Amino acid sequence: MTIRISDLQIALEEALPPPSELHAALPVGEAEALHIARSRSVVQQILAGADDRLLVITGPCSIHEPESALEYARRLGDFAACVSDALFIVMRVYFEKPRTRLGWKGLIYDPDLDGRGNIRQGLTDARRVLLDVARLGVPAGSEIL
C-alpha cells in the first residue's frame, strides 16, 4: 500500500514555463545585455581587488509592486551617479520570501497579492522588472531559492 504524504501548505502545483518561453516573450536587448555584462565585470573587479570602490547592495526586502521597484531604481540610479567614484551600487531585487512559511510568499508565487498564486505570471513580472531596471542603467542582484 502506497501512502501519499502531502505538504498542507502547498495550495497549487503547476508546470513552470521553460526559460526559452520567457526569453522569447521578454528578450534582453543589446543595450541591456551590455549593461548587465559591464555591471557583472565591475562587481568581479571589486571582489578581486582590482577596483577599489566599495560594492553596495541595497534595496527592499522583496519586490511586491513593480512600479514602486522602478521608482526606487530611478532614485537609486540618480544617487549612484553622484557617488560612483567611491561606490558601485547594485539594487537588491528579491522576488521571493523563502523563509516565510505562512502568508505572502513573494511576487513570483503570488503576483496579484490575493493568495491564489500564479507562478507563470510571477516569473513574467519578475523578468519584466529586471529588464526595466536594466533599461534604467541600474545594476541589479537577485537570489532565487
C-alpha positions as CSV (number, residue, x, y, z in Angstrom):
1,M,0.0,0.0,0.0
2,T,1.3,3.4,-1.0
3,I,0.6,6.3,1.4
4,R,0.7,9.7,-0.2
5,I,2.0,12.4,2.0
6,S,1.4,16.0,1.1
7,D,2.5,19.3,2.5
8,L,-0.6,21.1,3.8
9,Q,1.0,24.4,2.9
10,I,1.0,23.7,-0.9
11,A,-2.0,25.4,-2.4
12,L,-1.3,24.9,-6.1
13,E,1.0,22.8,-8.4
14,E,1.6,24.0,-11.9
15,A,4.3,23.4,-14.6
16,L,6.8,26.3,-14.9
17,P,7.3,27.9,-18.2
18,P,10.7,26.9,-19.8
19,P,13.3,29.7,-19.8
20,S,13.1,29.8,-23.6
21,E,9.5,30.9,-23.4
22,L,10.3,33.8,-21.0
23,H,13.3,34.8,-23.1
24,A,11.2,34.8,-26.3
25,A,8.3,36.8,-24.7
26,L,10.7,39.3,-22.9
27,P,14.0,39.3,-24.8
28,V,17.1,41.2,-23.5
29,G,18.0,44.0,-25.8
30,E,21.6,44.6,-26.9
31,A,21.9,47.7,-24.7
32,E,20.6,45.9,-21.6
33,A,22.8,42.9,-22.3
34,L,25.9,45.2,-22.5
35,H,24.8,46.9,-19.2
36,I,24.4,43.6,-17.4
37,A,27.8,42.3,-18.7
38,R,29.6,45.5,-17.7
39,S,28.0,45.5,-14.2
40,R,29.0,41.9,-13.6
41,S,32.5,42.7,-14.7
42,V,32.7,45.7,-12.3
43,V,31.4,43.5,-9.4
44,Q,34.1,40.9,-10.3
45,Q,36.8,43.5,-10.4
46,I,35.7,44.9,-7.0
47,L,35.6,41.4,-5.4
48,A,39.1,40.6,-6.9
49,G,40.5,43.9,-5.5
50,A,41.2,45.4,-9.0
51,D,38.6,48.1,-8.4
52,D,38.9,49.9,-5.0
53,R,35.3,51.1,-4.9
54,L,33.0,49.8,-2.2
55,L,30.4,47.4,-3.5
56,V,27.0,48.3,-2.0
57,I,24.0,46.0,-2.5
58,T,20.9,47.8,-1.3
59,G,17.2,47.6,-1.8
60,P,13.9,46.3,-0.5
61,C,13.4,43.0,1.3
62,S,11.3,41.9,-1.6
63,I,9.5,43.4,-4.6
64,H,5.8,43.3,-4.3
65,E,4.8,46.2,-6.5
66,P,6.8,46.6,-9.8
67,E,6.0,50.3,-10.2
68,S,7.4,51.0,-6.7
69,A,10.5,49.0,-7.6
70,L,11.1,51.1,-10.7
71,E,10.7,54.3,-8.8
72,Y,13.2,53.0,-6.3
73,A,15.5,52.1,-9.2
74,R,15.2,55.6,-10.7
75,R,16.1,57.3,-7.4
76,L,18.9,54.8,-6.7
77,G,20.3,55.4,-10.2
78,D,20.4,59.1,-9.6
79,F,22.1,58.7,-6.3
80,A,24.6,56.1,-7.7
81,A,25.7,58.6,-10.3
82,C,26.7,61.1,-7.6
83,V,28.8,58.6,-5.7
84,S,30.2,56.4,-8.5
85,D,33.8,57.4,-7.8
86,A,33.7,55.7,-4.4
87,L,30.7,53.3,-4.5
88,F,29.3,50.8,-7.0
89,I,25.7,50.4,-6.1
90,V,23.7,47.3,-7.0
91,M,19.9,47.2,-6.4
92,R,18.8,44.2,-4.4
93,V,15.8,42.8,-6.3
94,Y,14.3,39.8,-4.5
95,F,11.0,38.3,-5.7
96,E,10.6,35.5,-3.2
97,K,10.2,35.3,0.6
98,P,11.6,31.8,1.1
99,R,11.7,31.9,4.8
100,T,8.0,32.9,5.1
101,R,6.2,29.7,5.9
102,L,2.7,31.2,6.0
103,G,1.5,34.3,4.4
104,W,2.6,36.1,1.2
105,K,5.4,34.2,-0.5
106,G,6.5,36.9,-2.9
107,L,5.9,38.3,-6.4
108,I,6.9,35.1,-8.2
109,Y,4.5,33.0,-6.3
110,D,1.6,35.4,-5.8
111,P,1.8,38.4,-8.1
112,D,-1.7,39.5,-7.5
113,L,-1.3,39.5,-3.7
114,D,-4.5,37.6,-3.3
115,G,-3.3,34.2,-2.1
116,R,-4.3,32.3,-5.2
117,G,-0.8,32.0,-6.7
118,N,0.3,32.4,-10.3
119,I,3.9,31.4,-10.8
120,R,3.8,31.8,-14.6
121,Q,2.6,35.4,-14.3
122,G,5.0,36.0,-11.4
123,L,8.1,34.8,-13.4
124,T,7.0,37.1,-16.3
125,D,6.5,40.0,-13.9
126,A,9.9,39.4,-12.3
127,R,11.7,39.2,-15.6
128,R,10.0,42.4,-16.7
129,V,11.1,44.2,-13.6
130,L,14.7,43.1,-14.1
131,L,14.7,44.2,-17.7
132,D,13.2,47.6,-16.8
133,V,15.8,48.1,-14.1
134,A,18.5,47.3,-16.6
135,R,17.0,49.8,-19.1
136,L,17.3,52.4,-16.3
137,G,21.1,51.6,-16.2
138,V,20.9,50.3,-12.6
139,P,22.8,47.1,-11.8
140,A,20.5,44.5,-10.1
141,G,21.2,41.5,-8.0
142,S,18.7,38.8,-7.1
143,E,18.5,35.5,-5.4
144,I,16.4,32.5,-6.4
145,L,15.7,29.8,-3.9
